[in-house]
Amino acid sequence: MAPDHHRVTIIGSGPAGHTAAIYLARAQMQPIMFEGMMANGFAPGGQLTTTTDVENYPGFPTGILGSELMDSMREQSIRCGTVIETETIAKVDTSSRPFKLWREGSENEEVPADTTDAIIFATGASAKRMNLPGESKYWQNGISACAVCDGAAPLFRNKPLVVVGGGDSAAEEAIYLTKYASKVHVLVRRDVLRASKVMASRLLNHPKVQVHFKTSPIECIGNGDVLTEVLFRNTETGEKGSIEASGLFYAIGHTPATSLVKGQVDLDEQGYIKTVPGSSLTNVEGFFAAGDVQDKRYRQAITSAGSGCMAALDAERYLSELEC
């Protein structure tokens, strides 16, 4: 049986994917979206589906639940004309035109289930977790991986907070949190910071920051509703201790969901898709990347949505030129 052919296929269903879908559908580009499982097993909608209150997305003065925001985006995508398939793409071949796609369960078949003239890849990235005891219970109830997203929440205001990590991202997150916290404890596994000299100096000299070297968290303690304490261990002596904390922020990196296209599209040393600066273009003509799968710096819902718009406009231009 011949594969189904599409003009443009969106793989991924977070803010980037749905924004691209809305723009393409309004432009009569007949997009199809495969919204199956995303980065590290996130349900359709991506990381926002696990987020409670989103207060920094424009247009919602009183905030909105992350899951509600994604439900609204999905509804708008459908209303504009996007065809959404609740399936996972398990295999992609970008070596020839049109591109070939295999849905989950058919990846071992010779003939693909679908072909497409263009792909917008928006599978996202996931924050690395430590899988500590108590982590799953208090995730988004005191534990987060995004200080910019969550740091201003009432739960964290004027309270002691903990940041885990020793690189530039950890230093930036910790300094950002000093705007709201009574004190910020930074747990660094090694005996030195990996952050740049400038960032390390800012962190070490900040009056509201205390850096704990050779220290790793070992357990998250709470009152049943929210986090109240972080247990830690000295990595050299093994001595244990605890820090009273209303928040624990991981700054130990993210994992982009790019395994599907590894070896086919250029990735950087951390696995993110390389795009031409100021665009969504990759080294593969007709293959566009949007959202956290190509953004290791900002990682916000609004920047993902913006890059989804860029990808849609780039894809629309490409498809129009293809048809000429």
C-alpha contacts under 8 A as a table, 3 or more apart, distances in Angstrom:
res1	aa1	res2	aa2	distance
2	A	111	V	7.88
2	A	113	A	7.88
3	P	111	V	7.35
3	P	112	P	6.08
3	P	113	A	4.83
3	P	114	D	4.72
3	P	115	T	6.36
4	D	113	A	6.43
4	D	114	D	4.62
4	D	115	T	6.16
5	H	114	D	5.70
5	H	115	T	4.70
5	H	116	T	5.52
6	H	9	T	6.60
6	H	30	Q	7.77
6	H	31	P	7.41
6	H	32	I	7.17
6	H	114	D	7.53
6	H	115	T	6.25
6	H	116	T	4.60
6	H	117	D	6.63
7	R	29	M	6.89
7	R	30	Q	6.73
7	R	31	P	6.82
7	R	116	T	5.52
7	R	117	D	5.07
7	R	118	A	6.38
7	R	319	L	7.69
8	V	29	M	7.19
8	V	30	Q	7.11
8	V	31	P	5.18
8	V	32	I	6.62
8	V	116	T	5.86
8	V	117	D	5.85
8	V	118	A	4.64
8	V	119	I	5.69
8	V	120	I	7.48
8	V	315	A	7.78
9	T	31	P	5.80
9	T	32	I	5.05
9	T	33	M	5.84
9	T	34	F	7.62
9	T	116	T	6.36
9	T	117	D	7.99
9	T	118	A	6.24
9	T	119	I	4.86
9	T	120	I	6.22
10	I	13	S	7.95
10	I	17	G	6.35
10	I	20	A	7.87
10	I	21	A	7.28
10	I	31	P	7.05
10	I	32	I	6.14
10	I	33	M	4.56
10	I	34	F	6.28
10	I	119	I	5.84
10	I	120	I	4.72
10	I	121	F	6.08
10	I	122	A	7.13
11	I	17	G	7.19
11	I	33	M	5.94
11	I	34	F	5.15
11	I	35	E	6.56
11	I	89	I	7.37
11	I	119	I	7.35
11	I	120	I	6.29
11	I	121	F	5.10
11	I	122	A	5.76
11	I	123	T	6.30
12	G	17	G	5.58
12	G	33	M	7.16
12	G	34	F	6.24
12	G	35	E	5.19
12	G	36	G	7.14
12	G	38	M	6.38
12	G	44	P	7.52
12	G	45	G	7.92
12	G	121	F	6.60
12	G	122	A	4.71
12	G	123	T	4.36
12	G	124	G	7.33
13	S	16	A	7.21
13	S	17	G	4.76
13	S	18	H	5.82
13	S	33	M	7.41
13	S	34	F	7.40
13	S	35	E	4.99
13	S	36	G	7.89
13	S	38	M	7.82
13	S	44	P	5.67
13	S	45	G	5.02
13	S	46	G	6.72
13	S	122	A	7.03
13	S	123	T	7.15
14	G	17	G	5.31
14	G	18	H	6.19
14	G	44	P	7.16
14	G	45	G	4.42
14	G	46	G	5.13
14	G	47	Q	7.72
14	G	48	L	7.64
14	G	70	M	7.16
14	G	122	A	7.28
14	G	123	T	7.57
14	G	124	G	7.36
15	P	18	H	5.36
15	P	19	T	5.94
15	P	45	G	7.41
15	P	70	M	7.28
15	P	73	M	7.44
15	P	291	G	7.57
15	P	301	A	6.09
15	P	302	I	7.59
15	P	304	S	5.79
15	P	305	A	4.81
15	P	308	G	7.30
16	A	19	T	5.33
16	A	20	A	6.17
16	A	122	A	6.16
16	A	290	A	5.86
16	A	291	G	5.08
16	A	301	A	7.98
16	A	304	S	4.73
16	A	305	A	4.39
16	A	306	G	7.08
16	A	307	S	6.20
16	A	308	G	4.02
16	A	309	C	7.38
17	G	20	A	5.22
17	G	21	A	6.16
17	G	33	M	7.89
17	G	120	I	7.60
17	G	121	F	7.78
17	G	122	A	5.50
17	G	290	A	7.45
17	G	291	G	7.81
17	G	305	A	7.71
17	G	308	G	5.94
18	H	21	A	4.84
18	H	22	I	6.13
18	H	73	M	6.16
18	H	74	R	6.52
18	H	77	S	6.15
18	H	305	A	7.75
18	H	308	G	7.41
19	T	22	I	5.16
19	T	23	Y	6.35
19	T	73	M	7.67
19	T	77	S	7.78
19	T	305	A	5.54
19	T	306	G	7.64
19	T	308	G	5.23
19	T	309	C	5.74
20	A	23	Y	5.32
20	A	24	L	6.08
20	A	120	I	7.95
20	A	305	A	7.83
20	A	308	G	4.54
20	A	309	C	5.12
20	A	310	M	7.70
20	A	311	A	6.37
20	A	312	A	4.74
21	A	24	L	5.17
21	A	25	A	5.88
21	A	31	P	6.26
21	A	32	I	7.84
21	A	33	M	7.44
21	A	77	S	5.94
21	A	82	T	6.21
21	A	312	A	7.30
22	I	25	A	5.27
22	I	26	R	6.19
22	I	76	Q	7.05
22	I	77	S	5.01
22	I	80	C	6.11
22	I	81	G	7.93
22	I	82	T	7.24
23	Y	26	R	5.29
23	Y	27	A	6.29
23	Y	309	C	6.61
23	Y	312	A	6.10
23	Y	313	L	7.59
24	L	27	A	4.99
24	L	28	Q	6.40
24	L	29	M	5.23
24	L	30	Q	6.95
24	L	31	P	6.28
24	L	312	A	5.76
24	L	313	L	7.69
24	L	316	E	6.99
25	A	28	Q	5.08
25	A	29	M	5.57
25	A	30	Q	5.62
25	A	31	P	6.07
25	A	77	S	7.64
25	A	80	C	5.63
25	A	81	G	5.36
25	A	82	T	5.74
26	R	29	M	7.53
26	R	80	C	6.05
26	R	81	G	7.48
27	A	316	E	7.84
29	M	316	E	7.20
30	Q	81	G	7.13
30	Q	82	T	6.55
30	Q	83	V	7.71
31	P	81	G	7.90
31	P	82	T	5.44
31	P	83	V	6.48
32	I	82	T	5.83
32	I	83	V	4.68
32	I	84	I	5.82
32	I	85	E	7.37
33	M	82	T	7.10
33	M	83	V	6.18
33	M	84	I	4.77
33	M	85	E	6.01
34	F	84	I	6.09
34	F	85	E	4.93
34	F	86	T	6.04
34	F	87	E	5.70
34	F	88	T	6.22
34	F	89	I	6.88
35	E	38	M	7.66
35	E	44	P	5.35
35	E	45	G	7.67
35	E	84	I	6.90
35	E	85	E	6.26
35	E	86	T	5.28
35	E	87	E	6.15
35	E	88	T	6.65
36	G	43	A	7.09
36	G	44	P	5.82
36	G	85	E	7.72
36	G	86	T	5.30
36	G	87	E	4.46
36	G	88	T	4.02
36	G	89	I	7.23
37	M	41	G	5.41
37	M	42	F	5.70
37	M	43	A	5.19
37	M	44	P	5.91
37	M	87	E	7.74
37	M	88	T	5.99
38	M	41	G	5.53
38	M	42	F	5.02
38	M	43	A	6.32
38	M	44	P	6.60
38	M	46	G	6.19
38	M	123	T	5.47
38	M	124	G	6.86
38	M	257	A	7.28
39	A	42	F	5.67
39	A	46	G	7.22
39	A	123	T	6.14
39	A	124	G	5.76
39	A	125	A	5.39
39	A	126	S	5.80
39	A	255	T	7.91
39	A	256	P	6.91
39	A	257	A	4.94
40	N	125	A	7.85
40	N	126	S	6.43
40	N	257	A	7.30
42	F	45	G	7.68
42	F	46	G	5.32
42	F	47	Q	6.55
43	A	46	G	5.89
43	A	49	T	7.34
44	P	49	T	7.91
45	G	48	L	6.47
45	G	49	T	5.86
45	G	67	S	7.63
45	G	70	M	5.67
45	G	71	D	7.88
46	G	49	T	5.91
46	G	50	T	7.89
46	G	124	G	7.09
47	Q	50	T	5.62
47	Q	51	T	6.87
47	Q	126	S	7.22
48	L	51	T	4.96
48	L	66	G	4.75
48	L	67	S	6.21
48	L	70	M	7.10
48	L	301	A	7.93
49	T	66	G	5.33
49	T	67	S	4.34
49	T	70	M	7.00
50	T	66	G	6.91
50	T	67	S	7.08
50	T	140	Q	7.64
51	T	54	V	7.27
51	T	65	L	6.95
51	T	66	G	5.03
51	T	67	S	7.13
51	T	140	Q	6.46
52	T	64	I	7.95
52	T	65	L	5.03
52	T	66	G	5.56
52	T	67	S	7.62
52	T	140	Q	6.80
53	D	63	G	6.11
53	D	64	I	5.46
53	D	65	L	4.54
53	D	66	G	6.20
54	V	57	Y	6.52
54	V	63	G	5.39
54	V	64	I	5.25
54	V	65	L	5.77
54	V	66	G	5.85
54	V	149	C	7.45
54	V	150	D	7.99
55	E	60	F	7.29
55	E	61	P	7.52
55	E	62	T	7.05
55	E	63	G	4.32
55	E	64	I	6.66
55	E	149	C	7.98
56	N	63	G	7.43
56	N	149	C	7.17
57	Y	60	F	6.65
57	Y	63	G	7.69
57	Y	301	A	7.19
57	Y	302	I	6.32
58	P	61	P	7.53
60	F	63	G	5.07
60	F	64	I	6.43
64	I	68	E	6.68
64	I	69	L	6.46
65	L	68	E	5.17
65	L	69	L	6.26
66	G	69	L	5.13
66	G	70	M	6.38
67	S	70	M	5.21
67	S	71	D	6.13
68	E	71	D	4.96
68	E	72	S	6.14
69	L	72	S	5.19
69	L	73	M	6.33
70	M	73	M	4.99
70	M	74	R	6.13
71	D	74	R	5.12
71	D	75	E	6.17
72	S	75	E	5.08
72	S	76	Q	6.17
73	M	76	Q	5.11
73	M	77	S	6.16
74	R	77	S	5.05
74	R	78	I	6.34
75	E	78	I	5.25
75	E	79	R	6.14
76	Q	79	R	4.99
76	Q	80	C	6.14
77	S	80	C	5.28
77	S	81	G	6.52
77	S	82	T	5.47
78	I	81	G	5.12
78	I	82	T	4.90
78	I	83	V	6.63
78	I	84	I	7.32
79	R	82	T	7.37
87	E	103	R	6.91
87	E	104	E	7.14
88	T	103	R	5.88
88	T	104	E	5.51
89	I	92	V	7.51
89	I	101	L	6.77
89	I	102	W	5.88
89	I	103	R	4.47
89	I	104	E	5.69
90	A	101	L	7.78
90	A	102	W	5.79
90	A	103	R	5.36
90	A	104	E	4.84
90	A	105	G	7.76
90	A	107	E	6.14
90	A	260	L	7.13
91	K	101	L	5.88
91	K	102	W	5.01
91	K	103	R	6.98
91	K	104	E	7.84
91	K	107	E	5.87
91	K	260	L	6.27
92	V	99	F	7.42
92	V	100	K	5.80
92	V	101	L	4.79
92	V	102	W	6.46
92	V	260	L	6.65
92	V	261	V	6.77
93	D	96	S	7.39
93	D	99	F	5.86
93	D	100	K	5.03
93	D	101	L	6.56
93	D	264	Q	7.77
94	T	97	R	7.28
94	T	98	P	7.94
94	T	99	F	5.06
94	T	100	K	6.75
94	T	264	Q	6.60
94	T	284	V	7.69
95	S	99	F	7.28
95	S	264	Q	7.48
96	S	99	F	6.05
97	R	100	K	7.93
97	R	117	D	6.92
98	P	115	T	5.90
98	P	116	T	5.39
98	P	117	D	5.06
98	P	118	A	7.80
99	F	115	T	5.43
99	F	116	T	5.25
99	F	117	D	6.24
99	F	118	A	7.23
99	F	119	I	7.99
100	K	112	P	5.96
100	K	113	A	7.88
100	K	114	D	6.09
100	K	115	T	4.54
100	K	116	T	6.64
101	L	112	P	5.59
101	L	113	A	6.18
101	L	114	D	5.05
101	L	115	T	5.79
101	L	116	T	7.80
102	W	106	S	5.85
102	W	107	E	5.16
102	W	112	P	5.01
102	W	113	A	5.20
102	W	114	D	6.48
103	R	106	S	5.60
103	R	107	E	6.43
103	R	112	P	7.99
103	R	113	A	6.39
103	R	114	D	7.97
104	E	107	E	6.25
105	G	108	N	7.66
106	S	109	E	5.48
106	S	112	P	7.60
106	S	113	A	7.34
107	E	112	P	7.64
109	E	112	P	6.89
112	P	115	T	7.14
116	T	119	I	7.05
117	D	286	G	7.01
117	D	319	L	7.61
118	A	286	G	4.79
118	A	287	F	5.84
118	A	288	F	7.81
118	A	315	A	6.91
118	A	319	L	7.51
119	I	286	G	6.44
119	I	287	F	4.91
119	I	288	F	6.05
120	I	287	F	6.15
120	I	288	F	4.70
120	I	289	A	5.61
120	I	290	A	6.99
120	I	311	A	6.71
120	I	312	A	7.74
120	I	315	A	7.71
121	F	287	F	7.38
121	F	288	F	6.03
121	F	289	A	4.72
121	F	290	A	6.24
121	F	293	V	7.89
122	A	289	A	6.06
122	A	290	A	5.11
122	A	291	G	5.77
122	A	292	D	7.45
122	A	293	V	6.23
122	A	308	G	7.97
123	T	256	P	7.93
123	T	257	A	5.85
123	T	258	T	7.59
123	T	291	G	7.82
123	T	292	D	7.73
123	T	293	V	6.12
124	G	256	P	6.08
124	G	257	A	5.91
124	G	291	G	6.15
124	G	292	D	4.63
124	G	293	V	4.46
125	A	254	H	6.28
125	A	255	T	5.28
125	A	256	P	3.89
125	A	257	A	5.43
125	A	292	D	5.48
125	A	293	V	5.53
126	S	254	H	5.36
126	S	255	T	5.27
126	S	256	P	6.40
126	S	257	A	7.73
127	A	145	A	6.25
127	A	250	Y	7.94
127	A	252	I	7.84
127	A	253	G	6.15
127	A	254	H	4.23
127	A	255	T	6.33
128	K	250	Y	7.68
128	K	252	I	6.31
128	K	253	G	5.69
128	K	254	H	5.19
128	K	255	T	6.59
129	R	250	Y	7.07
129	R	252	I	7.85
131	N	135	E	6.10
131	N	136	S	7.50
132	L	135	E	5.26
132	L	217	P	7.88
132	L	218	I	6.06
132	L	219	E	5.38
132	L	220	C	6.79
133	P	136	S	7.73
133	P	218	I	7.34
133	P	219	E	5.02
133	P	220	C	6.10
134	G	137	K	5.29
134	G	138	Y	6.35
134	G	219	E	6.31
134	G	220	C	4.82
134	G	221	I	6.32
134	G	222	G	7.97
135	E	138	Y	5.43
135	E	139	W	5.78
135	E	143	I	7.24
135	E	219	E	7.57
135	E	220	C	5.93
136	S	139	W	5.23
137	K	141	N	7.88
138	Y	141	N	4.67
138	Y	142	G	5.81
138	Y	143	I	5.90
138	Y	220	C	7.71
138	Y	222	G	7.47
138	Y	225	D	7.47
138	Y	226	V	6.06
138	Y	227	L	6.02
139	W	142	G	6.35
139	W	143	I	4.67
139	W	144	S	6.38
140	Q	143	I	5.24
140	Q	144	S	5.74
141	N	225	D	7.09
141	N	226	V	5.05
141	N	227	L	6.51
142	G	155	L	7.47
142	G	156	F	7.96
142	G	226	V	5.73
142	G	227	L	4.96
142	G	228	T	7.99
142	G	246	S	5.88
142	G	247	G	4.52
142	G	248	L	6.19
143	I	227	L	7.31
143	I	247	G	5.69
143	I	248	L	4.72
143	I	249	F	5.87
143	I	250	Y	7.86
144	S	147	A	7.27
144	S	150	D	7.21
144	S	247	G	7.63
144	S	248	L	6.37
144	S	249	F	4.94
144	S	250	Y	6.42
145	A	249	F	5.23
145	A	250	Y	4.72
145	A	251	A	6.34
146	C	149	C	5.25
146	C	150	D	6.16
146	C	151	G	7.57
146	C	173	E	7.78
146	C	249	F	6.87
146	C	250	Y	7.53
146	C	251	A	7.83
147	A	150	D	5.26
147	A	151	G	4.62
147	A	173	E	5.66
147	A	174	A	7.95
147	A	176	Y	7.17
147	A	177	L	6.58
147	A	249	F	6.81
148	V	151	G	5.73
148	V	152	A	7.69
148	V	173	E	7.44
148	V	176	Y	7.41
149	C	152	A	7.75
149	C	300	Q	7.42
150	D	153	A	5.63
151	G	156	F	6.47
151	G	157	R	7.98
151	G	177	L	6.01
151	G	180	Y	7.06
152	A	156	F	6.77
152	A	157	R	6.72
152	A	180	Y	6.37
153	A	156	F	5.74
153	A	157	R	6.75
154	P	157	R	5.24
155	L	159	K	7.92
155	L	246	S	6.94
155	L	247	G	7.93
156	F	159	K	5.46
156	F	160	P	7.65
156	F	161	L	7.28
156	F	180	Y	6.89
156	F	181	A	6.35
156	F	246	S	6.07
156	F	247	G	6.28
157	R	180	Y	4.93
157	R	181	A	5.41
157	R	182	S	7.47
158	N	180	Y	5.82
158	N	181	A	4.55
158	N	182	S	4.44
158	N	183	K	7.87
159	K	180	Y	7.81
159	K	181	A	5.01
159	K	182	S	4.90
159	K	183	K	6.85
159	K	245	A	6.99
159	K	246	S	6.16
160	P	181	A	5.74
160	P	182	S	5.29
160	P	183	K	4.72
160	P	184	V	5.86
160	P	185	H	7.55
160	P	244	E	6.76
160	P	245	A	4.90
160	P	246	S	6.14
160	P	247	G	7.24
161	L	181	A	6.41
161	L	182	S	7.81
161	L	183	K	6.30
161	L	184	V	4.88
161	L	185	H	6.15
161	L	245	A	5.01
161	L	246	S	5.84
161	L	247	G	4.74
161	L	248	L	6.06
161	L	249	F	7.83
162	V	184	V	5.65
162	V	185	H	4.66
162	V	186	V	5.78
162	V	187	L	7.27
162	V	230	V	7.94
162	V	245	A	6.53
162	V	247	G	6.06
162	V	248	L	4.73
162	V	249	F	6.13
163	V	170	A	6.77
163	V	173	E	7.58
163	V	174	A	6.23
163	V	184	V	7.16
163	V	185	H	6.17
163	V	186	V	4.76
163	V	187	L	6.24
163	V	248	L	5.84
163	V	249	F	4.69
163	V	250	Y	5.97
163	V	251	A	6.82
164	V	170	A	6.81
164	V	186	V	5.83
164	V	187	L	4.91
164	V	188	V	6.48
164	V	216	S	7.79
164	V	217	P	7.82
164	V	248	L	7.60
164	V	249	F	6.28
164	V	250	Y	5.10
164	V	251	A	5.68
164	V	252	I	6.84
165	G	169	S	7.85
165	G	170	A	5.09
165	G	171	A	7.91
165	G	186	V	7.10
165	G	187	L	6.25
165	G	188	V	5.46
165	G	189	R	7.42
165	G	250	Y	6.93
165	G	251	A	5.21
165	G	252	I	5.29
166	G	169	S	7.90
166	G	170	A	5.72
166	G	171	A	6.92
166	G	186	V	7.94
166	G	187	L	7.53
166	G	188	V	5.23
166	G	189	R	7.52
166	G	190	R	7.92
166	G	192	V	7.74
166	G	193	L	4.90
166	G	194	R	5.40
166	G	195	A	6.25
166	G	252	I	7.90
167	G	170	A	5.35
167	G	171	A	6.34
167	G	193	L	6.31
167	G	194	R	4.61
167	G	195	A	4.08
167	G	196	S	7.64
167	G	252	I	7.90
168	D	171	A	5.04
168	D	172	E	6.05
168	D	194	R	7.15
168	D	195	A	4.33
168	D	196	S	6.44
168	D	199	M	6.46
168	D	200	A	7.82
169	S	172	E	5.11
169	S	173	E	6.06
169	S	195	A	7.87
169	S	251	A	6.10
169	S	252	I	7.90
170	A	173	E	5.11
170	A	174	A	6.02
170	A	250	Y	7.86
170	A	251	A	4.89
170	A	252	I	7.29
171	A	174	A	5.17
171	A	175	I	6.14
171	A	195	A	6.99
171	A	199	M	6.32
171	A	200	A	6.91
171	A	203	L	6.05
172	E	175	I	5.26
172	E	176	Y	6.06
172	E	199	M	7.47
173	E	176	Y	5.05
173	E	177	L	6.17
173	E	251	A	7.39
174	A	177	L	5.12
174	A	178	T	6.55
174	A	184	V	6.49
174	A	186	V	7.15
174	A	203	L	7.66
174	A	209	V	7.61
175	I	178	T	5.28
175	I	179	K	7.59
175	I	203	L	6.68
175	I	206	H	7.85
175	I	209	V	7.80
176	Y	179	K	6.00
177	L	180	Y	5.58
177	L	181	A	5.94
177	L	184	V	7.15
178	T	181	A	5.13
178	T	182	S	7.22
178	T	183	K	6.76
178	T	184	V	6.49
178	T	208	K	6.34
178	T	209	V	7.52
181	A	184	V	6.47
182	S	208	K	7.08
183	K	208	K	4.96
183	K	209	V	6.03
183	K	210	Q	7.71
184	V	208	K	6.12
184	V	209	V	4.82
184	V	210	Q	6.33
185	H	209	V	5.88
185	H	210	Q	4.91
185	H	211	V	5.87
185	H	212	H	7.11
186	V	209	V	7.26
186	V	210	Q	6.20
186	V	211	V	4.67
186	V	212	H	5.92
187	L	211	V	6.25
187	L	212	H	5.01
187	L	213	F	6.35
187	L	214	K	7.72
187	L	215	T	5.48
187	L	216	S	6.11
187	L	217	P	7.43
188	V	191	D	7.22
188	V	192	V	7.62
188	V	193	L	7.14
188	V	211	V	7.24
188	V	212	H	6.02
188	V	213	F	4.86
188	V	214	K	5.86
188	V	215	T	5.51
188	V	216	S	6.70
189	R	213	F	6.22
189	R	214	K	4.58
189	R	215	T	4.90
189	R	216	S	5.43
189	R	235	T	6.85
190	R	193	L	7.28
190	R	213	F	6.09
190	R	214	K	4.84
190	R	215	T	7.40
191	D	213	F	5.11
191	D	214	K	5.27
192	V	213	F	6.94
193	L	200	A	6.59
195	A	199	M	6.01
195	A	200	A	5.54
196	S	199	M	5.31
196	S	200	A	5.92
197	K	200	A	5.06
197	K	201	S	5.97
198	V	201	S	5.25
198	V	202	R	6.32
199	M	202	R	5.11
199	M	203	L	6.16
200	A	203	L	5.11
200	A	204	L	6.06
201	S	204	L	5.23
201	S	205	N	6.01
202	R	205	N	5.39
202	R	206	H	6.02
203	L	206	H	5.39
203	L	209	V	6.74
204	L	209	V	7.01
204	L	210	Q	7.32
204	L	211	V	6.85
205	N	209	V	7.71
206	H	209	V	5.45
212	H	215	T	5.96
214	K	234	N	5.56
214	K	235	T	5.11
214	K	236	E	6.44
215	T	232	F	6.57
215	T	233	R	5.70
215	T	234	N	4.60
215	T	235	T	5.59
216	S	232	F	5.44
216	S	233	R	5.51
216	S	234	N	6.58
216	S	235	T	6.69
217	P	220	C	8.00
217	P	230	V	6.68
217	P	231	L	5.76
217	P	232	F	4.09
217	P	233	R	6.36
218	I	230	V	7.65
218	I	231	L	5.58
218	I	232	F	5.06
218	I	233	R	6.58
219	E	230	V	6.05
219	E	231	L	5.07
219	E	232	F	6.99
220	C	227	L	6.93
220	C	229	E	6.31
220	C	230	V	4.98
220	C	231	L	6.40
221	I	227	L	5.88
221	I	228	T	5.96
221	I	229	E	4.98
221	I	230	V	6.01
221	I	231	L	7.43
222	G	225	D	6.78
222	G	226	V	5.42
222	G	227	L	4.06
222	G	228	T	4.64
222	G	229	E	6.29
223	N	226	V	5.95
223	N	227	L	6.69
223	N	228	T	6.66
224	G	227	L	7.93
226	V	246	S	7.52
227	L	245	A	7.08
227	L	246	S	5.47
227	L	247	G	6.56
228	T	244	E	6.01
228	T	245	A	5.18
228	T	246	S	5.04
228	T	247	G	7.63
229	E	242	S	6.71
229	E	243	I	5.64
229	E	244	E	4.43
229	E	245	A	4.87
229	E	246	S	6.95
230	V	242	S	5.57
230	V	243	I	5.28
230	V	244	E	6.48
230	V	245	A	6.45
230	V	248	L	7.66
231	L	240	K	7.28
231	L	241	G	5.83
231	L	242	S	4.26
231	L	243	I	6.45
232	F	240	K	5.64
232	F	241	G	5.40
232	F	242	S	5.80
232	F	243	I	7.86
233	R	238	G	5.70
233	R	239	E	5.56
233	R	240	K	4.33
233	R	241	G	6.37
234	N	237	T	5.58
234	N	238	G	4.91
234	N	239	E	5.22
234	N	240	K	6.33
235	T	238	G	5.63
235	T	239	E	7.96
245	A	248	L	7.17
254	H	296	K	7.87
255	T	271	G	7.57
256	P	271	G	6.31
256	P	272	Y	5.84
256	P	292	D	7.12
256	P	293	V	5.16
256	P	294	Q	7.81
257	A	260	L	7.56
257	A	293	V	6.34
258	T	261	V	5.68
258	T	262	K	6.16
258	T	271	G	6.72
258	T	272	Y	6.95
258	T	273	I	7.30
258	T	293	V	7.03
259	S	262	K	5.09
261	V	264	Q	5.30
261	V	265	V	5.94
262	K	265	V	6.28
262	K	266	D	7.68
262	K	267	L	7.31
263	G	266	D	7.22
265	V	273	I	7.10
265	V	282	T	7.15
265	V	283	N	6.48
265	V	284	V	6.39
266	D	273	I	6.10
266	D	274	K	5.79
266	D	282	T	7.28
266	D	283	N	6.39
267	L	270	Q	7.61
267	L	271	G	5.25
267	L	272	Y	5.25
267	L	273	I	4.43
267	L	274	K	5.31
268	D	271	G	5.27
268	D	272	Y	5.45
268	D	273	I	6.42
268	D	274	K	6.14
269	E	272	Y	7.56
272	Y	293	V	5.77
272	Y	294	Q	5.08
272	Y	295	D	7.28
272	Y	296	K	7.34
273	I	282	T	7.54
273	I	289	A	6.99
273	I	293	V	6.33
273	I	294	Q	4.80
274	K	282	T	6.14
274	K	283	N	7.80
274	K	294	Q	6.40
275	T	279	S	6.65
275	T	280	S	5.58
275	T	281	L	5.24
275	T	282	T	4.70
275	T	283	N	7.50
275	T	289	A	7.08
275	T	294	Q	7.05
276	V	279	S	5.54
276	V	280	S	6.55
276	V	281	L	5.48
276	V	282	T	6.32
277	P	280	S	7.88
279	S	307	S	7.98
279	S	310	M	6.48
279	S	311	A	7.31
279	S	314	D	7.57
280	S	288	F	5.23
280	S	289	A	5.26
280	S	290	A	6.16
280	S	307	S	7.12
280	S	310	M	6.36
280	S	311	A	5.17
280	S	314	D	6.94
281	L	284	V	7.79
281	L	285	E	7.53
281	L	286	G	7.94
281	L	287	F	6.92
281	L	288	F	5.12
281	L	289	A	6.80
281	L	311	A	7.73
281	L	314	D	7.43
282	T	285	E	6.92
282	T	287	F	6.28
282	T	288	F	5.90
282	T	289	A	6.95
283	N	287	F	7.98
284	V	287	F	5.50
286	G	315	A	6.99
286	G	318	Y	6.79
288	F	311	A	6.04
288	F	314	D	7.78
288	F	315	A	7.18
289	A	293	V	7.11
289	A	294	Q	6.40
289	A	311	A	6.76
290	A	293	V	6.55
290	A	294	Q	6.21
290	A	295	D	7.91
290	A	304	S	6.75
290	A	307	S	5.22
290	A	308	G	5.30
290	A	310	M	7.89
290	A	311	A	6.19
291	G	294	Q	6.04
291	G	295	D	6.13
291	G	299	R	7.55
291	G	303	T	7.20
291	G	304	S	4.10
291	G	305	A	7.05
291	G	307	S	5.83
291	G	308	G	6.52
292	D	295	D	4.56
292	D	296	K	6.51
292	D	299	R	5.62
292	D	304	S	6.46
293	V	296	K	7.74
295	D	298	Y	6.50
295	D	299	R	6.22
296	K	299	R	6.39
298	Y	303	T	7.03
299	R	303	T	6.87
299	R	304	S	6.98
300	Q	303	T	5.25
300	Q	304	S	6.12
301	A	304	S	5.10
301	A	305	A	6.16
302	I	305	A	5.06
302	I	306	G	6.19
303	T	306	G	4.93
303	T	307	S	6.18
304	S	307	S	5.16
304	S	308	G	6.16
305	A	308	G	4.98
305	A	309	C	6.43
306	G	309	C	5.15
306	G	310	M	6.45
307	S	310	M	4.87
307	S	311	A	6.14
308	G	311	A	5.05
308	G	312	A	6.21
309	C	312	A	5.15
309	C	313	L	6.30
310	M	313	L	5.23
310	M	314	D	6.09
311	A	314	D	5.02
311	A	315	A	5.94
312	A	315	A	5.07
312	A	316	E	5.96
313	L	316	E	5.03
313	L	317	R	6.19
314	D	317	R	5.24
314	D	318	Y	6.21
315	A	318	Y	4.97
315	A	319	L	6.06
316	E	319	L	5.22
316	E	320	S	6.08
317	R	320	S	5.17
317	R	321	E	6.25
318	Y	321	E	5.26
318	Y	322	L	6.12
319	L	322	L	4.86
319	L	323	E	6.31
320	S	323	E	5.32
320	S	324	C	6.58
321	E	324	C	5.21
